[in-house]
Each structure stands twice: as C-alpha cells, then as structure tokens.
Amino acid sequence: MNRTDRLGRFFRYWMALGLFLQLAGLCFVPDGSRYTTIANLSLFLPALLSLPLFRPWTQWSRSSILWLLALLFWVLGVALLNEGSEGGAVRWLRVTLYAWLYVSAISVVMQDRVLWNRLLGAVVLVCGLFAALSLVQALFIEERGWTFRAFRLASWGGHEMADFRNPIVSALYFGMLLLVALHLASRSAGVLRWLYSLAAALMLAYLYFTYSRGVWAAGVVGAFVLFWSPADRRTAVRWLLATASLVLIILLWLGWNKAVDMSFRDVIFYGWWHQIQAFWLWGFGAGADANICISELNRCFNQAHSLYLQFTFEYGLPGLLLLLAFVWVLTRNGLRLRGHDDMATLALALVAFMLVSAVANYYVIFLRPGVFWMVFWVPAGMLVAMSSRLCVERV
C-alpha cells in the first residue's frame, strides 16, 4: 500500500466516523452547537480536504451531476439575488457546499461496502438502544399510559439525550432508521440478525407511540418498496405511484371526514394557494417564512408544513421542478440497479419514505445537518454514489 492509498484510507475512515457521529449523534449529543461542531470537524472538514484526492464526482453519472448542480445553483441564485432571502451570501454558500460535501462523503465511504454496512449497523444499534430507553422511561417509569394517543413520544423522559422536542421529528428519525434496520436484518445472519431485528422492533414501537400518521404512511410505503421485488422497472414505477397515491387518498379521505386531525394542514394549503401568484416564478427568497395567516383562526404559520409547498414558496415553481427532477433521476438510477445491488433497494425505500413524508411532515432540506437533512440527503447521497455503477455498466 503506497502513501496515496494510506492517505485515502485515513480520510475514508475519518468520514465514516463523521457520518456515524452525524447520524447517531442526534441521540447522544444534546447540544445543537456542539453537534454542529462535531459534524464540521469529523465529516465536512475531511470531505473538503479529500476532494482533490478522491474527486468522487468523476465517478458519478452525468445526469446525477447535472441535476444536483442545477438544484444547488438555483438555490444559491435565489439566495443571493432575491431580496426576501434570509441570511447573507456566506450562509448560503456554506449550506450548498455542505450538501455537495455530504454527498461526496457518502460516495467515498460507500466505495468500501464493508465499512458502509458496519457504519449503518452501528447507527442502527445505537438508535435501537435509545429507542428502548425512551420506551421504558415513558411506559414503565413515568407510566404515561398505553391507550391510543395517551401521549406522543418525542424524548427520553427528562434526559437531555435523545430529546427531539417534537414527536414528528422523532418519528422521522426512527422511521427512517427502522427501514435501515429491516434491510440489515434481512441480509444478515446469526447474532447480527437478531440484534438488528430487536433494534427494528424497538424502533417500530417508538414510531407507533409518536402517533405521527404521515410518517406511518411513509414507513408503510418504504417497507413495501424494500421487500417487494417487481419483475421490471416499469412495473416498479407503476406500483410505487399507485401505492403512494392510495396512501395520499386515504389520508385525505380520513381528514375530510374528520377521522383524524389534519392539524390545520388543509387550511395552510389553501392559504398557500391563494398567494401562489406572488411567488410561483422566483419565490419569496431562500429561508423566507411562509407567513400564511388564517383570519378565521386568528393565527399565522411561519412554515407550510410540507417540503413541496415550502420549497415552492422559497424558490418558486422552477425550484420545485428542479428538486423533483433530481429525485426522479436518482430514483431511475436506483431502479436500474435494484436487481444488481442490494443497497439500491434500501436507497429506493428511503427515497419512498422521503417523498411521502415530505407531503406533510418536514419542510426544509437546506439548513444545518439534522433530522430533516438526514431524511433527504442520505438516500440522495447513496443513489448519487451508486450512479457510478451505471457508468461502469455502460462502458
């Protein structure tokens, strides 16, 4: 092993540690500023320093690079040129650079599949442990009740660790990692299979007690994609669209008949729709508050509770189309690799989870790394990284 190989291995393991701390650290690093510092030093710094060494973009498919750059440049352009944008140029240059570095780091670590699988396994086991601690605290120590919606789980009792402060955020976190745990359990043997299965069961129980119906629906669609093997790509697309549409129709029907509370999301949508002529082309600016005020409720909302609505509000309809085009290209690449790469199956399941939960459960992806960041950029980074295999197959 020459000096370049040793240096590359050092940076790869450094970034793997950073990804572990960024993903699992959401449970055991309670302070937000400390968490950001750890992510900067353990993940983004080595990703930046190793760019000239790895140059990961040279292995990505042309379409992945094109649409990722188009999305990032549009976001940056709106942030710099739209007067309604919040924050200065430095902030948005940093955020878009972070997105590029994050995808690059995932690409580099995934070059060593053994390391990548161990990384995911470690994250799943740590999160399974904190799910167990949170459940024991809520159900057996505090005795908060077992009846439906007696409480909504969002933290480990009065502890600072594993405190997500919001049941939807905790549901997104454990719902996404539940799919990872199921994937690992189905492809492991012996003790590891039992450990991953136990972690999956604990995260499933945690997800149930969040009572986040939108995340439940996203988890069902994600699990369906994870375990169902279609005969061909067109069939996969049709079934995926049909399943997502069915889930959406059921949720809308339940909301219309007041079987479940829509938490004002329907009212927010109508308020967003009434303003669309003012922002459809250029948006109101990167990071701008939605400011949707409902006179009947005497209440204003500063965000649209939906990635699709909020992204259009901030970056205009062209921004939303670029976002969807980027996700579609990644999904198409994943469908092409599904029969050849087990990790593509997991990535597609995570994309399905990301797309469905974006309807009403998270609203922003360009911010400092956290749960919302993880839900979108982990599957995106995985599929960009795996697009290199498509280039090899074409050759």
Secondary structure, DSSP 8 states (H G I E B T S, - for coil): --HHHHHHHHHHHHHHHHHHHHHHHHHH---HHHHHHHHIIIIIHHHHHTHHHH-GGGGS-HHHHHHHHHHHHHHHHHHHH-TT--S-HHHHHHHHHHHHHHHHHHHHHHTSHHHHHHHHHHHHHHHHHHHHHHHHIIIIIS---SSTTS----SSTT-STT--SSHHHHHHHHHHHHHHHHHHHHT--HHHHHHHHHHHHHHHHHHHHHT-HHHHHHHHHHHHHHH---SSHHHHHHHHHHHHHHHHHHHHHHHHTTSS--TTHHHHHHHHHHTHHHHTTT-S-TT----EEETTTTEEESS-SSHHHHHHHHHHHHHHHHHHHHHHHHHHHHHHHTTT-HHHHHHHHHHHHHHHHTTTT----SSSSSHHHHHHHHHHHHHHHHHHHHHHHH-
